[in-house]
């Protein structure tokens, strides 16, 4: 009987972890972005200064969808903008634009 409260506490803590994670990422926002830009690339839109267009680069598009859904960028997976004479320049990491080798 003494194990029951511990099990209940563990279950509640696990649920809280997963609930907070689910609020951090929105599948519906990622899907909405994918629906909107699957045919017409996002060159200048709501995600900053738009994205570089890579012909037939599905990974870049999927990265944009993940980012829109709320996935945080890190030192390996990132896309950021700098300006050169008021012209936005996107800088995309290899992980952002290239498929993982071997998949």
ABEGO torsion letter per residue (X at the ends): XAAAAAAAAAAAAAAAAAAAAAAABBAAAAAAAAAAAAABBBABBAAEAEBBBBBGBAAAAAAAAAAAAGBBBBAABBBBBBBBGGBBBBBBBAAAABBBBGX
